Amino acid sequence: MEIRLTIDGVAAGYGARRVFADVSLEVRSGEVLVVSGHNGSGKSTFLRLLAGLQRPDAGQIAYVAGGAVFDPRDAGHLIGWVAPDLMLYRDLTARENLRFFADVRRISCDDAEIEALLERLGLGGRGDDRLAAYSSGMAQRLRYAYALLHRPPALLLDEPTVTLDERGAGVVDSVIAAQRRHGLVIIATNDPRELRYGDLVLNLGG
């Protein structure tokens, strides 16, 4: 699905403190936007605005897909979200976590599709292990599985390689390359090595 994200004059802050203001840009299918900046510059806040988890203080954000325009709060079917604070259930297995989230979000996927997704993310054979036995890097890979369950045209990644080793970072490379072929990617990072992903770079906070 062709998708376009438009951001026009967006501002956000907390109380009297303005984090960023007057951000305007456009991202289209096949493109990767990297949002960079120092700690506290608003990178995670910016992604939360795009995910519809927080409203901007000013400006407009819209996803355009399939001939329709969606506010981020109504675009959950278009968005995959990966963030360090994305909660998973440690007492459930990886497969049970994915099945639970698929049912909650009314995503149609069978066991074979879940197994294929786990294999793709380097978790093949570990789907029946409880998350309590997962390393932090394995849990991060499962967050990618959650985000990709419904094959979203927009993928939002907050600190995409946090806790991942070199092999895990290679998995992220493949996910981003695949996403380019059918959608767009927004990455928030303060890791200068991850600037290489970007066709576009937005530097918040100077």
HELIX and SHEET records of a PDB file:
HELIX    1   1 LYS A   43  LEU A   50  1                                   8    
HELIX    2   2 PRO A   72  ASP A   74  5                                   3    
HELIX    3   3 GLY A   76  LEU A   78  5                                   3    
HELIX    4   4 ALA A   94  VAL A  104  1                                  11    
HELIX    5   5 ASP A  111  ARG A  120  1                                  10    
HELIX    6   6 LEU A  131  ALA A  133  5                                   3    
HELIX    7   7 SER A  136  LEU A  148  1                                  13    
HELIX    8   8 GLU A  166  ARG A  180  1                                  15    
HELIX    9   9 PRO A  192  TYR A  197  5                                   6    
SHEET    1   A 4 ARG A  17  ARG A  28  0                                        
SHEET    2   A 4 ILE A   3  TYR A  14 -1                                        
SHEET    3   A 4 ALA A  58  ALA A  65 -1                                        
SHEET    4   A 4 ALA A  68  PHE A  70 -1                                        
SHEET    1   B 5 ILE A  79  VAL A  82  0                                        
SHEET    2   B 5 ALA A 154  ASP A 158  1                                        
SHEET    3   B 5 LEU A 184  ALA A 188  1                                        
SHEET    4   B 5 VAL A  32  SER A  36  1                                        
SHEET    5   B 5 LEU A 200  ASN A 203  1                                        
END                                                                             
